[in-house]
Amino acid sequence: MDEASTSASGAATRRAFPPARSGVFYRFTQQNLPAWKPAMTPGCLIAMFLIIGIIFVPFGLLCLQSSNHVAEIIHRYDVDCVPNAYRGNRQAYIKDSSILKNCTLQAKVLEHMRAPIYVYYELENFYQNHRRYIKSRSDKQLRFGAKYTAESCSPVQWDNNGSPIVPCGLIAWSLFNDTYDFTRGSKEIKVNRKNISWKSDREHKFGRDVFPSNFQNGTLIGGGKLDPTVPLSEQEDLIVWMRTSALPKFRKLYGVIEDDLHADETITILIGNNYNTYTFGGKKSIVLSTASWLGGKNNFLGHAYIVTGSLSIFISILFALIHVKYPR
């Protein structure tokens, strides 16, 4: 190889492999790239905390005002709906299929409730976030059918004859099955049960050609039954129930009342008290609620903003006093 070729090869090598201590990559690894480095002076800190407080406190008051405008009716019924003869043995009552589980309650509307009025059932001491419970499902089966029945559905995946259960798993098996009907005087209040689930769930997670089969046919019955002639994508009670809650106290949407409820009127609630919460010491309540731009009634967000903003204003005043007394 001649000298010219050697020189050209060396130059090409240098171009392909630049010196280790030059270039953008070296400056990036050594954190020498140009960057904005704010000077955290006392005045800057004081102004920053003051601005945070000025923004957060009014926004927290706005959230509280919005929450206070939400009207709610909450009625716990798991105790009141047990006959006096079974108050000492509630499990025997709920497990005896020969006993009618109908229950009638009266609820007074304390303030005007403007439609839409959302009807929720609220469960307490029910841990849907339990690891064994939350894994007991097959999302592929819900979307594509029985051929995707998985071991993850254990212990509720096959019936007594060895046929696959659709939908399988503990979550679907424990489907909530209490029912609610409302009357105002002699007139029925209609509850819209459509579109109570997420549209994305109906269209992408539950199959339109997947139908329930062998569901709740065994000796051990968990919760509600499903109509085998209706595809899973239209079984909205199931779709709502399958979106598990992170906390042991939760609400799930049952339906929507599309008529106003007026202050001081009394409505009658006919409850089918079918769901067994007595075995694990759970509580059941029915909730009627309006909504605001923030959702349902919840004061936590407003209190959180007010507390954070107030602390920020207090810290800014404290830093200002310290800076005046001990200037830099």
Sequence and secondary structure as in RCSB ss.txt:
>XXXX:A:sequence
MDEASTSASGAATRRAFPPARSGVFYRFTQQNLPAWKPAMTPGCLIAMFLIIGIIFVPFGLLCLQSSNHVAEIIH
RYDVDCVPNAYRGNRQAYIKDSSILKNCTLQAKVLEHMRAPIYVYYELENFYQNHRRYIKSRSDKQLRFGAKYTA
ESCSPVQWDNNGSPIVPCGLIAWSLFNDTYDFTRGSKEIKVNRKNISWKSDREHKFGRDVFPSNFQNGTLIGGGK
LDPTVPLSEQEDLIVWMRTSALPKFRKLYGVIEDDLHADETITILIGNNYNTYTFGGKKSIVLSTASWLGGKNNF
LGHAYIVTGSLSIFISILFALIHVKYPR
>XXXX:A:secstr
  HHHHHHHHHHHHHHS  TT SHHHHHHTT S        HHHHHHHHHHHHHHHHHHHHHHHHHHHT  EEEE
E TTTTS GGGTT HHHHHH TTS  EEEEEEE  S B S EEEEEEEES  TT HHHHH   HHHHHH GGG  
GGGTTSSB TTS B BS SHHHHT    EEEEEETTEEE EE SS S HHHHHHTS TT   BSTT SSS  S  
  TTS GGG HHHHHHHS  SSSSEEEEEEEE S B TT EEEEEEE     TTTT EEEEEEE  BTTBSS  H
HHHHHHHHHHHHHHHHHHHHHHHHHS  
